[in-house]
Amino acid sequence: MLIFVCGKSGSGKSTFAKLVADKLNYKYFDVDEVAHDFYNQPQFPSKMQELFGEGVFDEKGFNRKKLGEIVFSRPEDEAVREYNNLSYEFIKNRLSSFLHEKAVVDWLLLPRTQLWDCNALKILIKSRDDKIRKERILQRDKITEEYLQLRERASVDYNEDEFDCTIYNDYDINFEKMAEKVAQKIRKKTTIRILGTQSPFSNKESACPSYLIASGDKKLILDCGSGSHRFFDMRNLENLNIIISHLHKDHFNDLPNYQYSSLVMHRQNFLNEKINIYLPEISSQTSQLLISEKDAYCNYFGIDEKSKFNIGEFEIDFLKVAHAQGVATFATRIKTKGKTIIYSADISYSSKAEFVKFAQNADILICEASFLKTHGFPEICNHLTAFQAGSIAKEARVKKLVLTHLWAFEDINNYLKESKTAFDNTVIAKEEKEFYLL
């Protein structure tokens, strides 16, 4: 697992990052140290002279503070942009070997880089007293207030909604104890992995709706639409549970892949316990056809609006929602370790009132947003618009909204823009993207 630790200079981020890495026995990667290596490259002085002339040198040679004054004060200059690109590429190359390891990456500029989109748990260290923070920087770095102001203007304004965890430093905090507490939470984290986002068909990049929620040794898949199984490690079927929200094929077409794989893996001694599959309308022809599959090593259970059960630490219940006539459809609520995950399934805006109550104060709402308001769809139909999904998230006071069930021919940024007009902390679900709950 990769962990990003960010925070303004003087916030205590490096101290905290080192402690967390030590507690978890992870590698620690300090980007500032890598930047120093960049300055020591043989070609560095001549390249700086080419970009900035003699202005970054003094009688002792290259002067880092002089370079900093230029970089911080003239970010739009072509030479500064080229310098930033060179340093970023150098850092990215050094960092690439860490991206698939257990590592803690300490870098205040991470949100401005493409690396920010990596599957990483993101921690923000935030100072409660900016005056103390700045005093610490002046004393530590031996710089002037004018130089500090330049650095601060070039710093990052962090959006807390983009982080999985925020630590507030009041400078009396015991970082040792806090790091141990966070490390324990990381060990016990709940992970949400996106396996499919698109409807009504899959393609090379995307699959139909499917979402894997894992905590401890228990795994729960919500729906398994066409093509979604290729984003799941089919070698790891132990302790797997699958819930189907409704019997439309874009939500269960991949179920036979899990059924047949379960039998083969069991016969090869790779699967000891049967996969548990939960189906709506258990007496329907479609459910009975799935249950009658002989080449499977599975248990089957029916679900309805009264169903409530536990899977390991997951407490699960359901809400029957309006979707398509004659198709029983259930939104799912999962509670674990004091956190709540809501999955809307496919839902009509006519179910808004009940669904808002069901999703109240959830940490993550995975919500369908099949349509766009701008295309003129009626307010009440079989699916939500992105604006309606955002409105529900706002009224339910959820912490994060994840949009899914997207139309293959639409630019996904249009969904994001429309939802954000109602609810700012909206993100788009993307295959293999992960979210974390601590």
C-alpha positions as CSV (number, residue, x, y, z in Angstrom):
1,M,0.0,0.0,0.0
2,L,1.2,3.5,-0.9
3,I,0.7,6.4,1.6
4,F,1.0,10.1,0.6
5,V,1.6,12.6,3.4
6,C,1.1,16.2,2.6
7,G,1.2,19.5,4.5
8,K,2.6,22.9,4.4
9,S,6.2,23.5,5.4
10,G,6.5,23.6,9.2
11,S,3.3,21.6,9.7
12,G,5.1,18.6,11.0
13,K,4.4,16.4,8.0
14,S,7.9,15.0,7.7
15,T,8.1,14.0,11.4
16,F,4.7,12.4,11.1
17,A,5.5,10.6,7.8
18,K,8.7,9.1,9.2
19,L,6.8,7.9,12.3
20,V,4.0,6.3,10.4
21,A,6.6,4.6,8.0
22,D,8.4,3.3,11.1
23,K,5.2,2.0,12.8
24,L,4.1,0.2,9.6
25,N,7.6,-1.0,8.7
26,Y,7.2,0.8,5.3
27,K,9.9,2.5,3.3
28,Y,10.1,6.3,3.7
29,F,10.5,8.5,0.6
30,D,11.4,12.1,1.2
31,V,11.1,14.1,-2.0
32,D,13.2,17.0,-0.6
33,E,16.2,14.6,-0.4
34,V,15.6,13.5,-4.0
35,A,15.5,17.2,-5.1
36,H,18.9,17.7,-3.5
37,D,20.2,14.8,-5.6
38,F,18.8,16.7,-8.6
39,Y,21.0,19.7,-7.7
40,N,24.0,17.4,-7.6
41,Q,23.6,16.0,-11.1
42,P,26.7,16.8,-13.2
43,Q,24.7,18.6,-15.9
44,F,22.7,20.7,-13.4
45,P,24.9,23.9,-13.1
46,S,25.2,24.3,-16.9
47,K,21.4,23.7,-17.3
48,M,20.6,26.3,-14.7
49,Q,23.0,28.8,-16.3
50,E,21.2,28.1,-19.7
51,L,17.8,28.8,-18.1
52,F,18.5,31.6,-15.7
53,G,22.0,33.0,-16.5
54,E,24.3,34.1,-13.7
55,G,21.3,35.1,-11.4
56,V,21.4,31.8,-9.6
57,F,25.1,31.7,-8.8
58,D,27.3,33.5,-6.3
59,E,31.0,33.4,-5.6
60,K,30.6,29.9,-4.1
61,G,28.7,28.5,-7.2
62,F,25.1,27.5,-7.4
63,N,22.9,29.3,-4.9
64,R,19.6,27.4,-4.1
65,K,18.0,30.4,-2.4
66,K,18.5,32.6,-5.4
67,L,16.9,29.9,-7.6
68,G,14.1,29.7,-5.1
69,E,13.4,33.4,-5.3
70,I,13.1,33.2,-9.1
71,V,11.0,30.0,-9.1
72,F,8.6,31.2,-6.3
73,S,8.2,34.8,-7.7
74,R,7.9,34.1,-11.4
75,P,6.0,30.8,-11.8
76,E,4.7,31.6,-15.3
77,D,8.1,32.3,-16.8
78,E,9.0,29.8,-19.5
79,A,12.4,29.1,-17.9
80,V,10.7,28.4,-14.5
81,R,8.2,26.0,-16.2
82,E,11.1,24.1,-17.9
83,Y,12.9,23.9,-14.6
84,N,9.8,22.6,-12.8
85,N,9.3,20.0,-15.6
86,L,12.9,18.8,-15.4
87,S,12.8,18.5,-11.6
88,Y,9.4,16.7,-11.7
89,E,10.6,14.2,-14.2
90,F,13.7,13.5,-12.1
91,I,11.6,13.0,-9.0
92,K,9.0,10.9,-10.8
93,N,11.7,8.6,-12.1
94,R,13.1,8.1,-8.7
95,L,9.7,7.7,-7.2
96,S,8.4,5.1,-9.8
97,S,10.2,2.2,-8.0
98,F,8.2,3.0,-4.9
99,L,4.7,3.1,-6.5
100,H,4.1,-0.6,-6.2
101,E,5.7,-1.0,-2.7
102,K,4.7,-0.4,0.8
103,A,6.0,3.2,1.1
104,V,5.2,6.5,2.7
105,V,5.8,9.4,0.3
106,D,6.5,12.8,1.9
107,W,5.9,15.7,-0.6
108,L,4.0,18.9,-0.1
109,L,3.5,19.3,-3.9
110,L,1.9,15.9,-4.6
111,P,-1.6,17.3,-5.3
112,R,-0.2,19.3,-8.2
113,T,1.3,16.2,-9.9
114,Q,0.0,13.4,-12.0
115,L,1.1,11.0,-9.2
116,W,-1.9,12.3,-7.1
117,D,-4.1,10.0,-9.1
118,C,-2.3,6.9,-7.9
119,N,-4.1,4.5,-5.6
120,A,-2.7,5.9,-2.4
121,L,-4.0,6.5,1.1
122,K,-3.7,10.3,1.5
123,I,-3.0,12.0,4.9
124,L,-3.0,15.8,5.4
125,I,-1.1,17.4,8.3
126,K,-2.6,20.8,9.1
127,S,-1.3,23.4,11.5
128,R,-3.8,24.9,13.9
129,D,-1.6,28.0,14.4
130,D,0.0,29.5,11.3
131,K,2.0,32.0,13.4
132,I,3.8,29.1,15.2
133,R,4.3,27.2,11.9
134,K,6.0,30.2,10.2
135,E,8.2,30.9,13.3
136,R,9.4,27.3,13.1
137,I,10.3,27.7,9.4
138,L,12.2,30.9,10.0
139,Q,14.2,29.4,12.8
140,R,14.7,26.0,11.1
141,D,15.6,27.2,7.6
142,K,17.4,30.4,8.5
143,I,15.5,32.4,5.9
144,T,14.1,36.0,5.8
145,E,10.4,36.7,6.2
146,E,10.4,38.0,2.6
147,Y,11.7,34.7,1.3
148,L,9.2,32.8,3.4
149,Q,6.4,34.9,1.9
150,L,7.6,34.0,-1.6
151,R,7.6,30.3,-0.6
152,E,4.1,30.5,0.9
153,R,2.6,32.1,-2.2
154,A,4.0,29.2,-4.3
155,S,2.7,26.6,-1.8
156,V,-0.4,24.4,-2.1
157,D,-3.9,25.2,-0.8
158,Y,-5.0,21.8,0.2
159,N,-8.6,20.6,-0.2
160,E,-9.3,18.4,2.9
161,D,-12.0,16.6,0.9
162,E,-9.3,15.0,-1.2
163,F,-7.7,13.3,1.8
164,D,-8.6,10.2,3.6
165,C,-7.4,11.5,7.0
166,T,-6.5,14.9,8.4
167,I,-4.2,15.4,11.4
168,Y,-4.3,18.8,13.1
169,N,-1.1,19.9,14.7
170,D,-1.5,22.3,17.7
171,Y,2.3,21.8,18.5
172,D,1.4,20.2,21.8
173,I,0.3,17.0,20.0
174,N,2.1,13.7,20.8
175,F,3.0,12.7,17.2
176,E,4.3,9.3,18.5
177,K,1.0,8.3,19.9
178,M,-0.9,9.8,16.9
179,A,1.2,8.0,14.4
180,E,0.6,4.7,16.3
181,K,-3.1,5.4,16.3
182,V,-3.2,6.1,12.5
183,A,-1.0,3.1,11.8
184,Q,-3.5,0.9,13.7
185,K,-6.3,2.3,11.6
186,I,-4.4,1.8,8.4
187,R,-3.8,-1.9,9.3
188,K,-7.6,-2.3,9.8
189,K,-8.7,0.0,7.0
190,T,-11.7,-0.6,4.8
191,T,-11.0,-0.5,1.1
192,I,-13.5,0.3,-1.7
193,R,-12.2,-0.8,-5.1
194,I,-14.1,0.1,-8.3
195,L,-14.5,-2.8,-10.6
196,G,-17.0,-1.4,-13.1
197,T,-18.7,1.9,-13.8
198,Q,-20.4,1.9,-17.2
199,S,-23.8,0.9,-18.6
200,P,-25.3,-0.8,-20.6
201,F,-22.1,-2.5,-22.0
202,S,-18.4,-2.9,-21.2
203,N,-15.5,-2.0,-23.4
204,K,-11.7,-2.2,-23.4
205,E,-11.3,0.4,-20.6
206,S,-14.5,0.0,-18.6
207,A,-16.9,-2.6,-17.3
208,C,-20.5,-2.6,-16.1
209,P,-21.3,-1.7,-12.4
210,S,-19.3,-3.6,-9.7
211,Y,-17.7,-2.5,-6.5
212,L,-15.5,-4.5,-4.1
213,I,-15.5,-3.6,-0.4
214,A,-12.8,-5.3,1.7
215,S,-12.0,-5.3,5.4
216,G,-9.9,-7.8,7.2
217,D,-10.3,-11.1,5.4
218,K,-13.9,-10.4,4.2
219,K,-14.7,-9.3,0.7
220,L,-18.0,-8.0,-0.5
221,I,-18.9,-7.3,-4.1
222,L,-21.9,-5.1,-4.9
223,D,-23.1,-6.2,-8.3
224,C,-21.0,-7.8,-11.0
225,G,-21.8,-6.4,-14.4
226,S,-20.4,-7.4,-17.7
227,G,-16.6,-7.4,-17.9
228,S,-16.1,-6.4,-14.2
229,H,-14.5,-9.7,-13.1
230,R,-11.3,-8.8,-15.0
231,F,-10.6,-6.0,-12.5
232,F,-10.9,-8.5,-9.6
233,D,-8.1,-11.0,-8.7
234,M,-10.0,-14.2,-9.4
235,R,-7.3,-16.2,-7.7
236,N,-8.6,-14.7,-4.4
237,L,-12.1,-16.0,-4.1
238,E,-11.8,-17.1,-0.4
239,N,-14.2,-15.2,2.0
240,L,-16.1,-13.7,-1.0
241,N,-19.7,-12.5,-0.8
242,I,-21.7,-11.1,-3.7
243,I,-24.8,-9.0,-3.5
244,I,-26.9,-8.3,-6.6
245,S,-29.0,-5.2,-6.3
246,H,-31.5,-6.0,-9.1
247,L,-31.9,-8.4,-12.0
248,H,-30.8,-6.3,-14.9
249,K,-28.1,-8.0,-16.9
250,D,-25.7,-5.0,-16.7
251,H,-25.6,-5.7,-13.0
252,F,-25.2,-9.5,-12.9
253,N,-23.9,-10.7,-16.2
254,D,-20.5,-11.6,-14.8
255,L,-22.0,-13.8,-12.0
256,P,-21.4,-17.0,-14.0
257,N,-17.7,-16.2,-14.2
258,Y,-17.6,-16.3,-10.4
259,Q,-19.7,-19.4,-10.2
260,Y,-17.7,-21.5,-12.5
261,S,-14.4,-20.2,-11.2
262,S,-15.5,-21.1,-7.7
263,L,-15.9,-24.7,-8.7
264,V,-12.6,-24.9,-10.5
265,M,-10.7,-23.2,-7.7
266,H,-12.4,-25.5,-5.1
267,R,-11.4,-28.6,-7.1
268,Q,-7.8,-27.4,-7.3
269,N,-7.8,-26.8,-3.5
270,F,-7.6,-23.0,-3.8
271,L,-11.1,-22.4,-2.3
272,N,-12.2,-23.9,0.9
273,E,-15.4,-22.0,1.7
274,K,-18.3,-21.5,-0.7
275,I,-18.9,-18.1,-2.2
276,N,-22.1,-16.5,-0.8
277,I,-24.4,-15.0,-3.3
278,Y,-27.4,-12.8,-2.3
279,L,-30.1,-12.3,-4.9
280,P,-33.3,-10.3,-5.1
281,E,-36.6,-12.0,-6.2
282,I,-35.3,-15.3,-5.2
283,S,-38.3,-17.1,-6.6
284,S,-38.1,-15.4,-10.0
285,Q,-37.2,-17.2,-13.2
286,T,-33.9,-15.3,-13.5
287,S,-32.8,-16.0,-9.9
288,Q,-33.7,-19.6,-10.1
289,L,-31.8,-20.0,-13.3
290,L,-28.7,-18.6,-11.6
291,I,-29.2,-20.8,-8.6
292,S,-29.6,-23.9,-10.7
293,E,-26.1,-23.6,-12.1
294,K,-24.5,-26.9,-11.3
295,D,-20.9,-25.9,-12.1
296,A,-20.6,-23.7,-9.0
297,Y,-19.3,-23.9,-5.4
298,C,-21.7,-21.3,-3.9
299,N,-24.4,-20.7,-1.3
300,Y,-27.5,-18.7,-2.3
301,F,-29.7,-16.3,-0.2
302,G,-32.6,-14.1,-1.0
303,I,-32.8,-10.4,-0.1
304,D,-35.7,-8.0,0.3
305,E,-36.4,-4.7,2.1
306,K,-36.4,-6.4,5.5
307,S,-33.1,-8.3,5.1
308,K,-30.4,-7.4,7.6
309,F,-27.3,-9.5,8.3
310,N,-23.6,-9.3,9.1
311,I,-20.7,-10.5,7.1
312,G,-17.6,-10.3,9.3
313,E,-17.5,-6.7,10.5
314,F,-20.0,-5.5,7.8
315,E,-23.5,-4.7,9.0
316,I,-25.7,-4.8,5.9
317,D,-29.3,-3.7,5.3
318,F,-31.4,-2.6,2.3
319,L,-33.9,-0.1,1.0
320,K,-36.3,-1.0,-1.8
321,V,-36.1,1.8,-4.4
322,A,-38.1,2.7,-7.5
323,H,-36.3,1.9,-10.7
324,A,-37.9,-0.1,-13.5
325,Q,-41.5,-1.5,-13.4
326,G,-41.6,-5.1,-12.3
327,V,-37.9,-5.2,-11.2
328,A,-37.3,-5.3,-7.5
329,T,-34.3,-3.0,-6.8
330,F,-32.4,-2.5,-3.5
331,A,-30.0,0.1,-2.4
332,T,-27.4,-1.2,0.1
333,R,-26.1,0.2,3.3
334,I,-22.9,-1.2,4.8
335,K,-21.7,-0.1,8.3
336,T,-18.2,-1.1,9.5
337,K,-16.0,0.3,12.3
338,G,-18.1,3.4,12.7
339,K,-18.2,4.2,9.0
340,T,-21.1,4.0,6.5
341,I,-21.0,3.1,2.8
342,I,-24.1,3.5,0.7
343,Y,-24.7,2.0,-2.8
344,S,-27.7,3.5,-4.6
345,A,-28.1,0.7,-7.2
346,D,-30.2,2.0,-10.1
347,I,-32.8,4.5,-8.7
348,S,-35.5,6.9,-9.7
349,Y,-35.6,10.4,-8.2
350,S,-39.1,9.5,-7.0
351,S,-37.3,7.5,-4.2
352,K,-35.4,10.6,-3.1
353,A,-37.1,11.2,0.3
354,E,-36.6,7.6,1.6
355,F,-33.2,7.4,0.1
356,V,-31.9,10.6,1.7
357,K,-32.9,9.2,5.1
358,F,-31.3,5.9,4.3
359,A,-28.0,7.6,3.2
360,Q,-27.9,10.2,6.0
361,N,-24.4,11.2,7.1
362,A,-22.7,8.4,5.1
363,D,-19.0,8.5,4.6
364,I,-19.2,7.4,1.0
365,L,-22.2,7.4,-1.3
366,I,-21.7,5.4,-4.5
367,C,-24.5,6.7,-6.6
368,E,-25.7,6.2,-10.2
369,A,-25.8,9.2,-12.4
370,S,-26.8,7.8,-15.8
371,F,-28.2,11.1,-17.2
372,L,-27.4,14.8,-17.5
373,K,-29.9,17.5,-16.6
374,T,-28.5,19.5,-19.5
375,H,-29.9,16.9,-21.9
376,G,-33.5,17.6,-20.8
377,F,-34.4,14.3,-19.2
378,P,-37.7,14.5,-17.1
379,E,-37.2,14.9,-13.4
380,I,-38.8,11.5,-12.6
381,C,-37.6,8.6,-14.8
382,N,-35.8,5.3,-14.2
383,H,-32.4,6.8,-13.4
384,L,-30.8,9.9,-11.8
385,T,-29.1,12.8,-13.4
386,A,-25.7,13.9,-12.1
387,F,-27.4,17.0,-10.6
388,Q,-29.9,14.9,-8.8
389,A,-27.2,12.6,-7.4
390,G,-25.4,15.8,-6.1
391,S,-28.6,17.1,-4.6
392,I,-29.2,13.8,-2.8
393,A,-25.7,13.8,-1.5
394,K,-26.1,17.4,-0.2
395,E,-29.4,16.7,1.5
396,A,-28.1,13.5,3.0
397,R,-25.0,15.3,4.3
398,V,-22.7,12.6,3.0
399,K,-18.9,13.2,3.1
400,K,-18.0,12.0,-0.4
401,L,-20.1,11.3,-3.5
402,V,-18.8,8.8,-6.1
403,L,-20.6,8.9,-9.4
404,T,-21.1,5.7,-11.4
405,H,-23.4,3.9,-13.9
406,L,-22.2,6.3,-16.7
407,W,-23.2,6.4,-20.3
408,A,-20.3,5.2,-22.6
409,F,-20.7,8.0,-25.1
410,E,-20.6,10.9,-22.7
411,D,-17.6,12.9,-21.5
412,I,-17.3,11.9,-17.8
413,N,-16.2,15.5,-17.0
414,N,-19.7,16.7,-17.8
415,Y,-21.1,14.4,-15.0
416,L,-18.6,15.8,-12.6
417,K,-19.3,19.5,-13.5
418,E,-23.1,19.0,-13.2
419,S,-22.9,17.2,-9.9
420,K,-20.6,19.7,-8.4
421,T,-23.1,22.5,-8.9
422,A,-25.1,20.7,-6.1
423,F,-22.4,19.0,-4.1
424,D,-18.7,19.9,-4.3
425,N,-17.0,16.8,-2.9
426,T,-17.9,14.7,-5.9
427,V,-15.5,12.3,-7.7
428,I,-16.0,10.0,-10.7
429,A,-15.7,6.2,-10.2
430,K,-13.0,4.7,-12.4
431,E,-12.1,1.1,-12.8
432,E,-9.3,0.1,-10.4
433,K,-9.6,3.3,-8.4
434,E,-9.6,2.8,-4.6
435,F,-11.1,4.7,-1.7
436,Y,-10.1,4.1,1.9
437,L,-12.0,4.4,5.2
438,L,-10.0,4.6,8.4
